[in-house]
Amino acid sequence: MTTLDRNRILQSIQDHPRVPVLILGGGINGAGLFRELALQGVDCLLVDKADFASGATSKSSRMIHGGLRYLENREFRLVRESLTERNRLLLNAAHYVSPLKTTIPLFSWLGGLVRSGLIFFGFDVRPGGRGALIVKLGLSFYDFVTRKRRMTPRHCFTPKGRSLREVPGLNPRIVASASYWDARISEAERLCVELVQDAIAANPACRALNYVRPEGVEAGAVVLKDEVTGERVAVQPQIVVNASGAWVDFTNAALGVTSHFIGGTKGSHLVVDNPQLYDALGDRMVYYQHADGRICIVFRFMDKVLMGSTDIRIEDPETARCEEDEIAYMLATLRDVFPDIEIRREQIVYTFCGVRPLPASGRDVTGTISRGHSVRIVEPESDRPFPIYCLIGGKWTTFRAFAEQVADRLLPRLGVERRCHTDTIPIGGGRGFPASDELREQWIRRVAEKSGASRERVATLLARYGTTAEAYLAAADARAETPLQSLPDYTVGEIERIAASEWGVHLTDLLCRRSLIALRGRATDEAVAELAEVVGAVLGWDAPKRLEEARLAMSEVRPSLPLRP
Ligand SMILES: Cc1cc2nc3c(=O)[nH]c(=O)nc-3n(C[C@H](O)[C@H](O)[C@H](O)COP(=O)(O)OP(=O)(O)OC[C@H]3O[C@@H](n4cnc5c(N)ncnc54)[C@H](O)[C@@H]3O)c2cc1C
């Protein structure tokens, strides 16, 4: 999205200020709803005060999962819905969502019966160590729910000796381990942007812009400010959807409404480069519990290891950052499970922190607050002629179901009939994605022959962009396929395509959300400088602007590196 395109969209808003639905917030829930409504023929305007997916959507643990832990809170419906949506994403977003074997080290057979029982009956107590019996109950429910359309293997228990052989370095105090299957998402941020692109492809009257925030309501219209140029436009929506996640109450305040819907908790993650841990984990996630009852996870993410997360109440999402004590906490929890693996500070290559948009709750134990989703409606008032539908909570995994449910409430109000369901519609590069290893090999061979690119290159692009890689390669010439000096697995043309067509405004959008360059700890000074040149050429940045963007990017990426003690 070049500056020219931004100006064109802003101009079109000015020319046509009436819009059936204005969605505020382009995280996974806003983007999911945008696609859902676009497919029903509803013209929507989606704006985000920052970049699309820059909130919790890019800060999650990247599990596409049922939520085993929620069974303790009697959230059977949520777990059932999540498992169904997990299975759908395995099909509809197969380019990014893949099965993940998950192993739980068990430190007792009967532990946690009393505490889990109390939580199950609604008492606000901290969970204790969950033993094999409790875990068995949960995993049996998981298997039961997915019995009709099984897409992942059933759970199994592994005796102590074999567990220690399979996961070298695991604490020898375990009595056994349990394994089951969930899923993970690689390029979560890209999937969010693909939803926005799919929506516009389905209904070109829909418009989307990042870095645009609502400033207030004037004469019944929402005044939007373009953060790039400072320009303002007024929009007259029939309905506003507040999909701003942890910022829901702040966004309402900007619209003149006082609300206390959200009680967010922040969660931090570490990305570590530790070969011993990487080798010990193999292809599985280890899902374990700290002494305080909090569940933590650790798994391979590309060539690094991802660890998370914390769960700490926070008032203002703008202040969320990974703090020193959280790093210490996560390293301590890992020592309970892998006592002999030492993570050195310099092996932490990246950290990130996001805020869960949980519903406001008086509960002391944050882990027991529902991870389900709901809608709160603020009806129109004399000076505000439109209702505001506020999206509360929700997991990444369940965004499609949430969007469908919200659309079902909006469509009658708009007088529109539902045209289709999204449960079997593939997303972005998941369209026509080769489903098996054999089909993948065939796809890679075919596209390599057609484009002249090497099979390795085609495989890299297929993993990064799904089947849209084919169109990219068909258009890419030798110049476009010139590798970057600092990141040789990326090419100039690839970066140019992202900058030109994916709403790139700042360099950080590319580093942190259109690619995994920052997350994988690859945003070195050299890479940032080189990318500023390539992106700058597309977006028309002069030399000072390129320097400024590089400086801004480093200041955003660097604080997420741990402070040295
Ligand atoms: C630490 C952590 C771990 C998680 N792990 C998982 C997991 O493993 N699996 C899972 O399923 N879920 C997980 N989640 C939950 C999941 O990430 C979130 O529930 C989901 O991303 C919420 O999406 P959202 O679109 O509602 O909010 P967000 O992604 O936060 O998006 C809100 C957007 O609104 C924008 N915005 C804010 N104010 C305004 C305004 N006034 N106007 C316009 N735009 C505005 C923001 O810039 C932001 O882009 C996790 C969350 C966290 C924080």
The ligand as a Gaussian input file, in Angstrom:
#p B3LYP/6-31G(d) Opt

LIG

0 1
 C        0.480000     -13.409000      25.971000
 C       -0.667000     -13.909000      25.145000
 C       -0.694000     -15.222000      24.738000
 C       -1.767000     -15.688000      23.975000
 N       -1.723000     -16.952000      23.496000
 C       -2.735000     -17.409000      22.724000
 C       -2.661000     -18.690000      22.131000
 O       -1.663000     -19.386000      22.231000
 N       -3.725000     -19.108000      21.409000
 C       -4.849000     -18.365000      21.247000
 O       -5.797000     -18.836000      20.625000
 N       -4.929000     -17.115000      21.764000
 C       -3.894000     -16.630000      22.481000
 N       -3.927000     -15.360000      22.984000
 C       -5.127000     -14.551000      22.792000
 C       -5.152000     -13.845000      21.451000
 O       -3.890000     -13.424000      21.043000
 C       -6.065000     -12.632000      21.581000
 O       -7.242000     -12.963000      22.211000
 C       -6.406000     -12.047000      20.211000
 O       -5.226000     -11.781000      19.491000
 C       -7.212000     -10.802000      20.406000
 O       -7.369000     -10.193000      19.161000
 P       -8.106000      -8.805000      19.040000
 O       -8.228000      -8.539000      17.599000
 O       -9.363000      -8.818000      19.824000
 O       -7.150000      -7.773000      19.783000
 P       -5.753000      -7.164000      19.317000
 O       -4.941000      -8.126000      18.547000
 O       -5.113000      -6.570000      20.527000
 O       -6.166000      -6.033000      18.302000
 C       -6.717000      -4.813000      18.693000
 C       -6.283000      -3.785000      17.674000
 O       -7.001000      -2.578000      17.915000
 C       -6.146000      -1.498000      17.653000
 N       -6.695000      -0.331000      18.349000
 C       -6.594000       0.003000      19.646000
 N       -7.286000       1.124000      19.895000
 C       -7.834000       1.519000      18.722000
 C       -8.655000       2.590000      18.339000
 N       -9.066000       3.494000      19.225000
 N       -9.030000       2.683000      17.046000
 C       -8.617000       1.773000      16.125000
 N       -7.834000       0.724000      16.456000
 C       -7.459000       0.593000      17.735000
 C       -4.795000      -1.941000      18.146000
 O       -3.754000      -1.227000      17.526000
 C       -4.816000      -3.422000      17.762000
 O       -4.215000      -3.644000      16.493000
 C       -2.846000     -14.837000      23.682000
 C       -2.803000     -13.497000      24.071000
 C       -1.707000     -13.026000      24.767000
 C       -1.624000     -11.582000      25.120000

